[in-house]
Each structure stands twice: as C-alpha cells, then as structure tokens.
Amino acid sequence: MLKEIAMTTVAVLGAGALGGAMAVHLAEGGYDVRLWNRTAARAEDVAAGSDKVTAVPTVAEAAADADVVLTVLRDGPAVVSIAEEMLQAMRPEAIWVQVSTVGPVMAQSLRESAASHGIGFLDAPVSGSTPQASQGALLWLVSGQDHAVDVARPVLERLGKEVRVVGGDLEASALKLAVNTWLAASTVAIADVLKVCDALGVAHEEMVTTLQATPLAMPFAFAKIDLMEKREYPAGFAVDLALKDVDLTLADGKLDLPFLEAVQERLKAAISAGHGRDDVAAVYEG
C-alpha cells in the first residue's frame, strides 16, 4: 500500500525551470521533496522559496529514501551521467520516472540500466513547460509496467492535468519526439507565413482574425505569432532544445525528410545568431 502523500518522498534530479517548478508544486501538495542539481546554487535557490523542498548536494542523497525519483535533465547524456549513482542509491521498491526527452533509443538503454539494478522504470516525458508545471497542468505521456504506473500515479497526477498511458514499452518517448518535432516544424512554418504576409501586404492581425474564424485556428500558432510580433522570446521551449529533438528524429538517417532537414538548419541558424536559449519562436529573426 502506498504511503500517505504527507509521508511520500520524491527526488527531483534537475533544478532547471521545469524541474524546479515541479519540485515546488509537489511540496505545495504535501510531498517531501529532495532536489538535486549539478549546479548546486540552482537547487538551493528553489529550496529557499519552499519549506518542504530540501536541496541536497549529491544524487545519492536525493535518491536514497525516495519513493519516486524524477529525472528532469536536458538530454540523454545528462541522464546517463547520473544514472548509476542514482540507481545504486534507490530503494528496491522505488520507481524511476524518466521525464527528460531522450528519444526511444536512449530510453531503451536507460530502462535496461534500471532493470539491471532491479528498479522499476517509467518512460514518462511531459508535454508542457514551466507555467503548466507550476499549476499542475502538465500532460504526461507514460509507458511502462502497470505496477510502476500505479506507484507513481499520485505524483504524476499532482503535477499533471492528465496521465495518458500510451503503452507498456517505450511508446511515450517515441510519441514525445514526434510531438516536439511537430512543434519545431510548425513554428518555422508560422515564422515563414508571417514573412509571406509582410511580402504581400497582409497585416498579421488580419491573418490571425481570419484563421480564428476557420478550422485552421490553432492556439499554439497564435501564441507564437504574439511572441514574433513583440520580438520578445522568453523561453517556453528553447531553440537549442528544439534542435536537440529534431536531431534525435533525424539521427538514424533512415527517413528522407527534406522539410525537417530545412527546419534543422533554421534552428542551427537561430542558435548561431545568439538565440539558443530563447523560445523557438526566435526562428522568426532568421
């Protein structure tokens, strides 16, 4: 039987914007949260604002007493770099919830590492960013064994508006990669359509108003257009992360995807222009 929420300990490994917001929201829900970050000051800053988040100096200390461990790191190599220390410290009944977008190939390797230590593993990337994490409104894409889902579900439900179990294998990482590829590609398309409007003398506002009256209305597009209009790009999904995911999609070289290759080049150009940490909407500047 699961412990009561007030007794449940969650380790969050990664105190970036998303991981930090998750840690605080879990603490507000009564969880005892241990937060680790490679740059310790980031975890300490988050903990300073929440009396139930404890910043800890090592991965092992974070994971040792946790019922659920969340890895919320930038990419696959970052997760690999801490996986052994984490797995050696985890209790046998604890569950590793792998949140980072790493793609199905890397997810398979991480799952095998968990299995070699007898640790339950959930492939569980999220759709959403910092505001959604702060509000408990993330969309979880989850794949893994039913037992692991059951153990982790209260934590996932605290953080998310929906826990979508998409399979028992690594379907979640595959789906998340497809979703992020769509996000990057559609943002480049939106940027180019605005430039078409400029060339044709069509006001951006008129374009948006017209789209809103049709089945083509897409709230995501309107949000990106707003950023492009203001030419301000606070990162929801940063350009360098978008490129990381497009690179993963194209990595095996088996697919002939000239449009996606063009998207890849646009993202690289945005990074070269100094927009790597800006929202992906900054491709409009290229």
C-alpha positions as CSV (number, residue, x, y, z in Angstrom):
1,M,0.0,0.0,0.0
2,L,1.2,3.5,-0.9
3,K,2.2,5.9,1.9
4,E,0.0,8.9,2.6
5,I,1.0,11.9,0.5
6,A,2.5,13.7,3.5
7,M,4.8,10.7,4.1
8,T,5.8,10.3,0.5
9,T,9.3,11.4,-0.5
10,V,10.1,12.4,-4.1
11,A,13.5,13.1,-5.5
12,V,13.7,15.6,-8.4
13,L,17.0,15.4,-10.2
14,G,17.4,18.6,-12.2
15,A,16.5,22.1,-10.9
16,G,16.1,23.9,-14.2
17,A,12.9,25.8,-14.9
18,L,10.8,22.7,-15.3
19,G,12.3,20.6,-12.5
20,G,12.3,23.5,-10.1
21,A,8.6,24.2,-10.8
22,M,7.8,20.5,-10.3
23,A,9.6,20.4,-7.0
24,V,7.8,23.4,-5.6
25,H,4.3,22.2,-6.8
26,L,4.9,18.8,-5.3
27,A,6.0,20.4,-2.0
28,E,2.8,22.6,-2.0
29,G,0.8,19.3,-2.3
30,G,2.4,17.9,0.9
31,Y,5.2,15.9,-0.6
32,D,8.7,15.8,1.0
33,V,10.9,16.8,-1.9
34,R,14.6,16.3,-2.3
35,L,16.1,18.4,-5.1
36,W,19.5,18.0,-6.7
37,N,21.1,20.0,-9.4
38,R,24.6,19.8,-10.9
39,T,25.0,23.5,-10.2
40,A,24.0,23.4,-6.5
41,A,23.0,27.0,-6.3
42,R,20.0,26.5,-8.5
43,A,18.6,23.8,-6.2
44,E,19.3,26.0,-3.2
45,D,17.5,28.9,-4.8
46,V,14.4,26.8,-5.3
47,A,14.6,25.4,-1.8
48,A,14.9,28.8,-0.3
49,G,11.4,29.6,-1.5
50,S,9.7,26.4,-0.2
51,D,10.0,24.9,3.3
52,K,9.2,21.4,2.0
53,V,11.9,21.3,-0.7
54,T,15.3,20.3,0.5
55,A,18.3,21.0,-1.7
56,V,20.8,18.1,-1.4
57,P,24.4,18.0,-2.6
58,T,24.5,14.6,-4.2
59,V,22.4,12.4,-6.5
60,A,22.7,9.5,-4.0
61,E,21.4,11.6,-1.1
62,A,18.4,12.7,-3.1
63,A,17.5,9.2,-4.3
64,A,18.3,7.2,-1.1
65,D,14.9,7.5,0.7
66,A,12.7,8.4,-2.2
67,D,9.5,6.5,-3.2
68,V,9.6,8.1,-6.7
69,V,12.6,9.6,-8.4
70,L,12.1,12.1,-11.3
71,T,14.9,12.8,-13.7
72,V,14.3,16.2,-15.3
73,L,17.5,16.8,-17.2
74,R,18.4,18.4,-20.5
75,D,19.2,15.3,-22.6
76,G,20.1,11.7,-22.7
77,P,23.8,12.1,-21.9
78,A,22.9,14.2,-18.8
79,V,20.7,11.4,-17.5
80,V,23.3,8.8,-18.2
81,S,25.9,10.8,-16.3
82,I,23.9,10.4,-13.0
83,A,22.0,7.1,-13.6
84,E,24.5,4.8,-12.0
85,E,24.8,6.8,-8.8
86,M,21.1,7.2,-8.6
87,L,20.2,3.6,-9.2
88,Q,22.7,2.3,-6.7
89,A,21.1,4.6,-4.0
90,M,17.4,3.8,-4.8
91,R,15.4,1.5,-2.7
92,P,14.2,-1.7,-4.5
93,E,10.5,-0.7,-4.3
94,A,11.1,2.9,-5.6
95,I,10.2,3.9,-9.1
96,W,12.3,5.9,-11.6
97,V,10.2,8.3,-13.6
98,Q,12.3,9.3,-16.6
99,V,10.9,12.7,-17.6
100,S,13.6,14.0,-20.0
101,T,13.1,13.9,-23.7
102,V,15.7,11.5,-24.8
103,G,14.1,9.5,-27.7
104,P,13.3,5.8,-27.7
105,V,16.8,4.5,-28.4
106,M,18.3,6.2,-25.3
107,A,15.1,5.4,-23.3
108,Q,15.7,1.7,-24.0
109,S,19.3,2.0,-22.7
110,L,18.1,3.7,-19.5
111,R,15.4,1.1,-18.9
112,E,18.0,-1.6,-19.2
113,S,20.1,0.1,-16.7
114,A,17.2,0.3,-14.3
115,A,16.4,-3.4,-14.8
116,S,20.0,-4.4,-14.1
117,H,19.5,-2.8,-10.6
118,G,16.1,-4.2,-10.1
119,I,14.4,-0.8,-10.2
120,G,11.0,-0.1,-11.8
121,F,11.1,2.3,-14.7
122,L,8.6,4.6,-16.3
123,D,9.2,6.2,-19.6
124,A,7.3,9.5,-18.9
125,P,8.1,12.7,-20.9
126,V,5.8,15.6,-20.4
127,S,4.0,18.0,-22.7
128,G,4.1,21.4,-21.2
129,S,6.6,23.8,-19.7
130,T,7.2,25.8,-16.6
131,P,3.8,27.5,-16.2
132,Q,2.0,24.2,-16.6
133,A,4.3,22.6,-14.1
134,S,3.7,25.4,-11.6
135,Q,-0.1,24.9,-12.0
136,G,-0.1,21.1,-12.0
137,A,-1.4,21.2,-15.6
138,L,1.2,19.1,-17.5
139,L,0.2,16.4,-19.9
140,W,2.0,13.2,-19.0
141,L,2.8,10.7,-21.8
142,V,3.6,7.4,-19.9
143,S,4.7,4.0,-20.9
144,G,5.8,1.1,-18.7
145,Q,4.6,-1.7,-16.5
146,D,1.2,-1.3,-14.7
147,H,2.8,-1.6,-11.2
148,A,5.2,1.2,-11.9
149,V,2.3,3.4,-13.2
150,D,0.3,2.7,-10.1
151,V,3.1,3.6,-7.7
152,A,4.0,6.8,-9.5
153,R,0.4,7.9,-10.4
154,P,-0.3,10.1,-7.3
155,V,2.9,12.1,-8.0
156,L,2.1,12.4,-11.7
157,E,-1.5,13.4,-11.0
158,R,-0.3,16.1,-8.7
159,L,1.8,17.6,-11.5
160,G,-0.5,16.9,-14.4
161,K,-4.0,17.6,-15.8
162,E,-3.8,14.2,-17.5
163,V,-1.8,11.0,-17.2
164,R,-2.0,9.4,-20.6
165,V,-0.7,5.8,-20.5
166,V,0.2,5.1,-24.1
167,G,1.8,1.6,-23.8
168,G,3.8,-0.8,-21.8
169,D,7.1,-0.3,-23.6
170,L,8.8,2.9,-24.7
171,E,5.9,4.4,-26.7
172,A,5.9,7.6,-24.6
173,S,9.4,8.6,-25.7
174,A,8.6,7.9,-29.4
175,L,5.3,10.0,-29.1
176,K,7.1,12.9,-27.3
177,L,9.7,13.0,-30.0
178,A,7.0,13.2,-32.7
179,V,5.2,15.9,-30.8
180,N,8.3,18.0,-30.3
181,T,9.3,17.6,-34.0
182,W,5.8,18.9,-34.9
183,L,6.3,21.8,-32.5
184,A,9.6,22.8,-34.1
185,A,8.4,22.3,-37.7
186,S,5.2,24.2,-37.2
187,T,7.0,27.2,-35.6
188,V,9.3,27.5,-38.5
189,A,6.2,27.4,-40.8
190,I,4.5,30.1,-38.8
191,A,7.5,32.3,-39.0
192,D,7.6,32.0,-42.8
193,V,3.9,32.6,-43.2
194,L,4.3,35.9,-41.3
195,K,7.0,36.8,-43.8
196,V,4.7,35.9,-46.6
197,C,2.1,38.2,-45.1
198,D,4.7,41.0,-45.0
199,A,5.7,40.5,-48.6
200,L,2.0,40.5,-49.7
201,G,1.0,43.5,-47.5
202,V,-1.3,41.4,-45.3
203,A,-1.4,42.6,-41.6
204,H,-0.6,39.9,-39.1
205,E,-3.7,40.8,-37.1
206,E,-5.9,40.3,-40.2
207,M,-4.3,36.9,-40.7
208,V,-4.9,35.9,-37.1
209,T,-8.5,37.1,-37.2
210,T,-9.2,35.2,-40.4
211,L,-7.7,32.0,-39.1
212,Q,-9.7,32.2,-35.9
213,A,-12.9,32.1,-37.9
214,T,-11.8,28.9,-39.7
215,P,-11.0,25.2,-38.8
216,L,-7.3,26.3,-39.1
217,A,-7.4,28.1,-35.8
218,M,-4.5,26.8,-33.6
219,P,-3.9,28.4,-30.2
220,F,-0.3,27.3,-30.3
221,A,0.2,29.3,-33.5
222,F,-1.4,32.4,-32.1
223,A,0.9,32.3,-29.0
224,K,4.0,32.0,-31.2
225,I,2.7,34.8,-33.5
226,D,2.3,37.0,-30.4
227,L,6.0,36.4,-29.5
228,M,7.1,37.1,-33.1
229,E,5.0,40.3,-33.2
230,K,6.6,41.6,-30.0
231,R,10.0,40.2,-31.0
232,E,10.4,39.0,-27.4
233,Y,11.2,35.4,-26.8
234,P,11.0,34.2,-23.2
235,A,11.8,30.5,-23.4
236,G,8.9,28.1,-23.2
237,F,10.6,25.7,-25.5
238,A,14.1,26.9,-26.2
239,V,15.7,26.8,-29.7
240,D,18.6,24.6,-28.5
241,L,16.2,22.0,-27.1
242,A,14.1,22.0,-30.3
243,L,17.3,21.3,-32.2
244,K,18.2,18.5,-29.9
245,D,14.9,16.8,-30.5
246,V,15.0,17.3,-34.3
247,D,18.5,15.9,-34.3
248,L,17.2,12.8,-32.5
249,T,14.4,12.4,-35.0
250,L,16.9,12.6,-37.9
251,A,19.6,10.6,-36.2
252,D,19.1,7.2,-37.8
253,G,19.2,8.6,-41.3
254,K,16.5,6.1,-42.5
255,L,13.9,8.8,-43.3
256,D,14.0,11.1,-46.2
257,L,12.7,14.3,-44.7
258,P,13.9,17.3,-46.6
259,F,11.5,19.7,-44.9
260,L,12.6,18.6,-41.5
261,E,16.3,18.9,-42.6
262,A,15.4,22.5,-43.5
263,V,13.9,23.0,-40.1
264,Q,17.1,21.7,-38.5
265,E,19.1,24.2,-40.5
266,R,16.8,27.1,-39.4
267,L,17.3,26.1,-35.8
268,K,21.0,26.0,-36.2
269,A,21.0,29.4,-37.8
270,A,18.9,30.8,-34.8
271,I,21.5,29.4,-32.4
272,S,24.4,30.9,-34.4
273,A,22.6,34.3,-34.2
274,G,22.6,34.0,-30.4
275,H,19.0,32.7,-29.8
276,G,19.8,29.3,-28.5
277,R,18.3,29.9,-25.1
278,D,15.3,31.9,-26.5
279,D,11.9,30.4,-27.3
280,V,11.8,28.6,-30.6
281,A,9.7,31.4,-32.0
282,A,13.0,33.3,-32.3
283,V,13.4,31.5,-35.7
284,Y,11.4,34.5,-37.0
285,E,14.6,36.5,-36.6
286,G,16.4,34.4,-39.3
